[in-house]
Amino acid sequence: MVIVLKPHASAQRIEELIYEIEKKGLTVEKVVGSDYTILGLVGDTSVVDIDTLRVNEIVHRAMRIQEPFKRANRLFHPKSTVVNVGNKHLGGGEIGVIAGPCSVESEEQIIEIAKKVKAAGASFLRGGAFKPRTSPYSFQGLGYEGIELLRIAREETGMPIVSEILSENMVDRFARDVDLIQVGARNMQNFMLLKELGKTDKPILLKRGLSATIEEWLMSAEYIMSEGNSRVILCERGIRTFEKYTRNTLDISAVPSVKRMSHLPVIVDPSHATGMGWMVMPMARAAVAAGADGIMIEVHNDPEHALSDGNQSITPDEFSELMNSLRIISGAIGRRI
């Protein structure tokens, strides 16, 4: 349930109302906006008489949220959330660009790519240190050595770093060393991991599961937020359908759908969605035109010899070309990149 309070309601009357609601066993989360204060009620709201609330002198409007996700719901938080990541942010008028190789392979490789994508306009550096692969015989990443190399690249370029976490026992290390912790598609419903990440204050990039519905995706965000961490960014990376031409099917419609349902920022990863380097540029352009708050692009200086996912990577020169076109598209829809 969401309660919108009248402008200029006194702090004392607000606290009295919250006290009366909490006595019924509910949790109340208060959001103070520029015009209105909103109370989000979490728990069994059937114990609350909504008609009685509506006649309260400080209540402007009261409504029940039908969707099972509460904290991620736009009704609870009408203003779009902007998530700060290091010295940058995702959400708002500026479109964020995350770029870098699928896997960190060496210090020379990650620093070279970091400098090139930053020069082209990227704000965040991505790189896989731990790689969950379909085959146990594929390259699994450099592990914590990869995290150390990402930290070196951050020192060299000033770019916040993004890397994927695999398990609960990694949370403390990632919270210390990584600016934006990525939860991959395979872990979208690893609820124990999500709850542990919810206890940190680090921003979390939550990728959509392989076959997850939008509601399931938002419920996973709810797991993180229910533990106190509201700094969640959603990432559409394609879903599994009957079509086999592309690696996955990029659901561009998820961007406006999620932005209508939720206040959380949503970005798009066209690299994993398509699995084909030549499709990354048109799909990235489509994502920005559809209203995405950011894109995540795999960039490698030598895709043919990449240790993982070279087929879906683009070169630094191609990335620079993509950025030039995205600046035109973002300007046309009243945003900037």
N, C-alpha and C positions, 0 to 999 in steps of 0.2 A: 504494500500500500504506500502511496505517496500523498503527502499533505503539503500543499502550497500555502504559505502564510501570507497575510496581507502585508503590503509595504509598511514599514515603520512600526511593526508590532514590537512591543517592548521586550527587552531581554528577560525580564522577570516573568511575563506572561508566557513566553516561549518555554522557559525552563519549567514552569508549572505544568504546561501541557505535556512536555517530554516526561516529566516525573509520573504523571497519571498514566501515560501509555506504558512506560517501563514497568509499572506495578503489575501490569497484565502479563508480564513475562516476555515482552518483545524487546528487541534491540532497536534503538533509534539512531540513525545517522543524519547529522545536520549538514546541509550544504548552503552556504551563504553566498548568494549571487548579488549582482549589482542592483537588481530591482526587487527580487523576492528571496525569501529564505525557504528552503525545501526540507522537509523531514521525510526520510525514507524509513519505513517500518519493515523490519526483517523478523520473520518468525510466523507463528500461527495467527494471522490477522483476522481469523474468523471470530476472535474474542472481542474485536473492536466494532462498535456500532458506528458505521460510517455516517448515518443520518445525524447522530448526535454530534459528530465531529464537524459536519457541514454547517451546523448552526452556531458553532463556537465563534465568538466575536473576532478572533484573530485569524480564522481560517478562511482563505480565499477559495480554495478548491481541495477536495479529497477524492482520490480515485484508487481503485484496486488495480494492481498490476497482474495481468493474466499470465504473462510469461514466467517460467520458473526462475529466470535469472533476475536478480533485483539490483545489485550494486552496479552491474554493467548496463542497466537499462537506461535509455535516454529519458524516460519519464522521471526517473529519480534524479538525473543530472542532465537537464536540458542543454546546457552549454557544452560544446565539444571539448574534450580533455586534451591538453597539451602536455606531453611527457618530456621532461628534461633528461637528457642523456649526456653526462659529462658537461662539456661547454656548448652542446648543441641541443636541439629538441626535435620531436616528431609530433605533428599535429599543428593546427593553425593555418595561417595563410601560406606558409613556406612548405614546399614539398621536399622531404628529406631523401637523400640518395645514399644507400649503403652499397659499397662495392668492394670487391676483393676476390681472391681465389677460393675455390671450394675447399682446398686443403692447404695448410701451411706446409711448405716443403723444405725451406731453408731460410736462413736470415737474409741472404742476398735476394732471394725471390720475393719475400714478403715486403721488404723495404722498397725494392724497385717498383713493385705494383702499387704499393701505398702512395709513393710519391707521384706516380703517373695518374692514378685516379683522383687524387687530391687536386692536382693541377687542372684536371678536366672539370672539376666542380663537385666531386663527391664530398660528403660531410662525415661519413662513418666508414670504418674499415672492417670488413668481415673476413673471417678466416677460420676454417675448421681445424681444431686441434684433436678432437675425438670424432671419429667418423663412423656412425652406425651404417654399415653396408649390408646389402642383401646377401652377399656371399661372405662367409668367414675368411675366404682366401684373398679378398680384395684389401687394398691399402686401408688401414684403420686409423691413420693419422699419427702424428708425433706425440700425442698425449700432452702432458704438462710442459714438455719442451716447446711444443707449439704455442702454448699460452705465453711462455717467456719470450718467444720471438715476436709475438703480437705486441707485447709490452714494449719491446725495443722499437718496433715500428711506430707505436704511439708516441714514444719519446722523440722519434725522428720527425714526425709529421704533425703531432698535436691532435690527431684524429681519434675520437673515441672508438674502442674496439668492440666487436660483436662476435660471439662464438657460442657454439652449441654445447649444452650440458646434457649428460646422459643419465645420471643417477643421483640419488639423495646424498650419497657420501661425498659428492663433488661440490655441494652447495657453498660451504664455507670458503673454499679456495676460489670459486668463481665469483662469489660476492666480494671478495677482496681484490681480485685482479682484472675482472672483466666489466666493462662499462654497461653493456646491454647483453643480458643473458638470454640466449635463444633456446626455446623448447621446440624440438623438432616434431614433425608430423607424427612419427611413431610414438612419441611420448605425450601427445596431446591429452590422453586420458590416463596418464600415469599420475593418479590422484595424490599419492603420497609425495611424489616429487613436487607437484603443484602446490601442495599445502606447505611444504618446507620453503619453497620459493616465496610463498605468501608471507612468511615470517621475516623476510629480509626487506631492506628498503631499496633494493636495486630494481631498475626497470627490467621488465620481462617481455621478450618478443615471443608471442605464442603463435606457432604455425598451425594451420588447419590440418586436421587428420586426413588420412588417405581417402576415407569415404565418409567423413563426418558431415552431418547437417550443420546449418548455420546455428541452430539452437544448441546443438551439442558443443560446438566450438565456443559459444558464448558461456555455456555452463562451465566449461573448463576454465575460462577467464574468471568466472565467479568463484571457483575453488581458490584461486590465488587471492582474489580480492576479499574473500570471506575471512582470510587470516590477517588482513590489515594492509596489504600491499595493493594500492590502487594504480600503480604505475605499470599498466599493461598495454601492450601494443599488439594488435592482431595482424597476422600475415596470411593472406591468401596465396597458396602455392600450387593450386591445381588439385583436383580430386580424381579418383579412379572411376572411369565410366567404361562402357563397352567399346569405345573408340581406342584403337591401338596405334594409330598413326603417330600421335604425340606421346610423350612419356606419361603425361596426365592431361586432364582437360581443364584449362584455366577458366575459372568461373568469374568472369568480369562482373557479372550481375551481383556477385557477393559484395562488391564494394559499396554501391548505393544501398543495397539491402541492409548491410551491417550498419552503415552510417545513419540509416533511418531508425534502426532498432536500438543502437548503442551509441554512447558518447565517446567510446574509446577510439583512438587513432587506428586506421587500417592501412596497411601497405600491401604491395604485391611483389611476388617473386616469380618473374616470368622465366627464369633460367630453369628452376626445378619443374615448373609447370609444363614447359614444352619439351625440355630435354634436347633442344636443337638450337645451336648458336644463331643460326640465320633467322630464327623466329623471335629471338629475344627483343630485338629493336621494335618491330611492329607491336608486339604485345605490351612492351613497356610504355609505348606511346598511347596505346588504348587504355592502359591502367590509369595514366595521368589524366587523360581526357574524361575518364569515368569518375574522377574525383578522389583517387587514392591519395593518402597523405604522404606516401613515399614509395620507393621501389628498392628492391634488393637485386643486385646484378652480379653474376659471377664473371670476374675478369682475370685472365691469365696471360702472362707474357708469351707463352708457348703452348697453346691449347692442345696441339697434337701430341705433346709429350707430358701432359698433366698427369699426376698420379691418381687423380679422381675427377670424373665428370668433365673431361676435356671437351666432349661433344657439345655441351651446353654453355661453354664459356666463350666470351668474346675477347678480342685483343684490346689493349689500351687505346689504340687508334680508333677502333670501332666504338669503344665506349665514349671517346671524345666526340665522335660524330653523333652518337645518340644524345648526349647531353645538349648539344647545340639544337637539335630538333625539339627536345623536351622544353627548352627555354621558350621556344615559340608557342608550343601547345599550352604551357602553364600560363603564359601571358594572355592567351586568348580566352582562358576561363577565369581570369582575374586572380591568379595566384602567381607565385614566383618559385624559382628553383635555384 
